[in-house]
């Protein structure tokens, strides 16, 4: 969950990037700040509602936004019945379905269908957030900051947020989240009612929900039935409550109406949701950093890691089940970054940002006060980003190899908590790293070296061992071998620890002859670590923790030493040293302030970057031309599923029931056209969305539900830093296809009856 909430103000969409061309459907507008100008633009495009019918915290009745919820600020959902039924995307429920699945009951492959209410399964730890009100607290924040500065105790954002959120929680009884807009130009407090008894109701098999798999992800055409259903439960009196068998289905303030009338090209659409994060106020140097350094490193290493995992998944169904959730998240990021790099280059984003910066610089130069504050801003940004190229390369290779490159790094990290527990058991409070400025504490060192204990007596080892249930050591061994090679091949030797150097030197050799030179046998090096670690073999581990050992013997394990002795702080320190007194973060923030102020003074409508606060976007149904000579229609049908169907390809397979039903083409009351013979699967709109919008309701001009947003197209993958109107598309699943799946495929007539359809 990315919850660094920010906030806003304002207006309708014109120029997102100053000199960039824009259309009215570009923009993620704050739901509480729909002013008259924006309302008119939406109505001119086809909206049949007033702004007050969309959001109105002061109205006695309900508005549409009251039915839209955040699923822990990672996805969006909608209430669609008066019994708290919630609909979202399947990929938002993927981890929950995966967590319920076993080899005997693989709900990912089979689908999950609660045919009776008592079969709805509580998902532990899951919560949904209903937005109740948004309050402008800019003046309060500025007063608190000024007072703290006056007292000589400057207040950071974290402390400020905690104090003000605490005040509003006590005042309102609601969950409070402080949101900073435009890096502190405006501040808003978002107030939420939180419900934590959430139960899974329905989820189709992945062969339907994720048909086309990674191949079709961020592509068009798509043919996914990407939906899942939960139900919100409350205490008998209707208040939020932890799970209890006595809880009852929620009676919501509002629910969305479902339209079965369909839509056509050019029809008005709007999407309400909680987009997670954008960086459209970024400068050219920051974008170039993503395009040429960070993303390519990530793409290369994660692509190779995915290849390793997929080989194992294709070979073993149990490994597929165990790794499917992890592979899904890994591939999602890798595909996103790969597509972003491609789009940044294709749409010349760096060059367009540079053009905007010239405009900003001219505006700065026109005023002495602005010149004094920002005169050197752009030149300083250039200097900073050039200075950090090498340490940033090192830190990114380190992260992607030793930290993120293998899941066995996770139990290794838990041994640090185990160490603390052993100290505590003897009445010792170990010093924090920042307290050890003069080196390790002698007493702690002696204790670690001499105190012997049986590890299994410490419950903290349970968390360590439990991690092994989530992965397969055969897979992890292959991933570790790759991580070792990437670390040694790409991270500058100045960052290696003595242990890394020792291993490297022991497994290096010279080749004679024409192809001679210095070589390292990375496979042999990795095998040495793996074969001598108690953590990489179940029998060795059980034997080790059942015997008396010292902490030094635990933490001296070769795998632990390799993965844990080198800390990311070493790289961070190198980056800070390269940056100097003023960081890139501070300069990026100043650029945002300058750009915001310039647009404000020029009267250019603008919206803040997405930050998990509720937003509304508007647009229309329609196709697009992604490339010269290529025209894409705006909808797909089940015929496309049958065209792509390949029983030998996991991503394009169907079970027998799915295949026969699609072939039969009996859409019943969910179809349309002559004899209800037609059915749409997915459709395109030009609504401006990003991550966090997954599961967002796609609404027609009357505010009725016609589909769910679940993806963007390939051309939209750079939209977090630059929106390209005409190319950026929102991919949606048709609500009628969802209902047909519930009814004709799953036989969940109780849900159809509940919806009154």
Order of alpha helices (4+ residues) and beta strands (2+ residues): beta-alpha-alpha-beta-beta-beta-alpha-alpha-beta-beta-beta-alpha-alpha-beta-beta-beta-alpha-alpha-beta-beta-beta-alpha-alpha-alpha-alpha-alpha-alpha-alpha-alpha-alpha-beta-alpha-alpha-alpha-beta-beta-alpha-alpha-beta-alpha-alpha-alpha-alpha-beta-beta-beta-beta-alpha-alpha-beta-beta-beta-beta-alpha-alpha
